Amino acid sequence: MDKKILRRQKIRYRIRRKVKGTSSTPRLSVFRSNTEIYAQLIDDDNGVTMASSSSKEKDIMAQKGPKIDKSKMVGNAIARKAIELGVKKVTFDRSGYLYHGRIKAIADGAREGGLEF
């Protein structure tokens, strides 16, 4: 396995030891590929994904612009879905990625949408 992948895996496990999602404050988990970005609201107590959003959704994909802008839109979309479910507070799980760039953009978009971390 690649060194980079192993390093991220270790960081991910370290974060997951501390970050837990409940039905009242779910975990906002982020996955970033080279081209797309995905966000999920996860209730770890019941092992259920409550809501998800990605840059592959039609309204986000239709927008032109850099990936950072699309990441912000994904953050806004996941915040809208969370508020529809009656969730205001979440715990942010950066999944081993640096809190920078597209990961930070998702967090900022979610905060703008009304979520509290």
C-alpha positions in Angstrom: 0.0 0.0 0.0 1.1 3.5 -0.7 2.7 5.5 2.2 0.3 8.4 1.7 -2.8 6.1 1.9 -1.4 4.4 5.1 -0.7 7.8 6.7 -4.2 9.0 6.0 -5.7 5.7 7.2 -3.9 6.1 10.6 -5.0 9.7 10.9 -8.6 8.6 10.1 -8.6 5.9 12.8 -7.2 8.4 15.3 -10.0 10.9 14.5 -12.7 8.2 14.5 -11.7 7.1 18.1 -12.7 10.6 19.3 -15.6 11.5 16.9 -18.9 9.8 17.4 -22.2 10.6 15.8 -25.6 10.3 17.6 -29.1 10.8 16.3 -29.2 14.3 17.9 -25.7 15.3 16.7 -24.7 13.1 13.7 -21.2 12.9 12.3 -20.6 14.9 9.1 -18.2 12.6 7.2 -16.4 13.9 4.1 -14.8 11.9 1.3 -12.7 13.6 -1.4 -11.7 12.0 -4.7 -9.7 13.8 -7.4 -12.8 15.0 -9.2 -15.7 14.7 -6.8 -16.5 15.4 -3.1 -19.1 13.6 -0.9 -20.6 14.4 2.5 -22.7 12.2 4.8 -24.6 12.6 8.0 -24.1 9.4 10.0 -25.7 8.2 13.2 -23.1 5.9 14.6 -25.3 4.6 17.5 -27.7 3.0 15.0 -25.3 2.6 12.2 -27.4 4.6 9.8 -26.7 7.3 7.1 -29.3 10.0 7.7 -28.5 12.1 4.7 -25.9 12.5 2.0 -24.8 15.0 -0.7 -22.2 15.0 -3.4 -20.9 17.1 -6.2 -22.6 14.6 -8.6 -26.1 15.9 -7.8 -27.7 17.5 -10.8 -28.1 21.0 -9.5 -24.4 21.1 -8.3 -23.1 19.4 -11.4 -24.9 21.9 -13.6 -22.9 24.8 -12.1 -19.6 25.8 -13.7 -16.6 26.7 -11.7 -13.7 25.4 -9.6 -14.0 22.4 -7.3 -13.8 24.6 -4.2 -17.0 26.3 -5.2 -18.7 23.0 -5.8 -17.5 21.8 -2.4 -19.1 24.9 -0.8 -22.4 24.0 -2.6 -22.2 20.4 -1.2 -21.8 21.8 2.3 -24.8 24.0 1.8 -26.8 21.1 0.4 -26.0 18.8 3.3 -26.9 21.6 5.7 -30.3 22.0 4.1 -31.0 18.3 4.3 -29.9 18.2 8.0 -32.2 21.1 8.9 -35.1 19.3 7.1 -34.3 16.3 9.4 -34.4 18.7 12.4 -30.6 18.5 13.1 -28.8 21.8 14.0 -25.5 20.4 15.5 -23.1 18.0 13.9 -19.6 16.7 14.7 -17.2 17.2 11.7 -15.2 14.2 10.5 -12.5 15.3 8.1 -11.6 11.6 7.4 -7.8 12.1 7.6 -7.7 15.0 5.1 -6.1 18.3 6.1 -8.6 21.0 7.1 -7.7 23.0 4.1 -9.1 23.7 0.6 -12.1 21.7 -0.4 -12.6 20.1 3.1 -12.6 23.6 4.6 -15.0 24.8 1.9 -17.5 22.0 2.8 -17.3 23.0 6.4 -17.8 26.7 5.6 -20.7 25.9 3.3 -22.4 23.8 6.0 -21.9 26.6 8.6 -23.4 29.1 6.1 -26.4 26.7 5.7 -27.1 26.8 9.4 -25.2 23.9 10.9 -23.2 24.2 14.2 -20.0 22.3 14.7 
